[in-house]
Amino acid sequence: MTKVPRLTGEPIMHILCKKTGKLVGYLYQWNNGDLQPAWFDGAMTEIRYEPFESAA
C-alpha cells in the first residue's frame, strides 16, 4: 500500500468462482496502483481472475 491517497478506482478484472464459473466480484485498481477485490457476497478462496475481454 502506498502513501498516495486512493482517489479513483476502476475495475480491471472479473473475479470468478473456480467451481461454478459464476461472477463473484471485481478486482479494482486504484489511481495509486493499489489493487482491491470488491466481493458481491463476501470473500472466497477458490477463485480465478479474468480480464474483461476474455470473460464469459
C-alpha positions, 0 to 999 in steps of 0.5 A, spaced: 500 500 500 502 506 498 502 513 501 498 516 495 491 517 497 486 512 493 482 517 489 479 513 483 478 506 482 476 502 476 475 495 475 480 491 471 478 484 472 472 479 473 473 475 479 470 468 478 468 462 482 473 456 480 467 451 481 461 454 478 464 459 473 459 464 476 461 472 477 463 473 484 466 480 484 471 485 481 478 486 482 479 494 482 485 498 481 486 504 484 489 511 481 495 509 486 496 502 483 493 499 489 489 493 487 482 491 491 477 485 490 470 488 491 466 481 493 458 481 491 457 476 497 463 476 501 470 473 500 472 466 497 478 462 496 477 458 490 477 463 485 480 465 478 481 472 475 479 474 468 480 480 464 474 483 461 475 481 454 476 474 455 470 473 460 464 469 459 
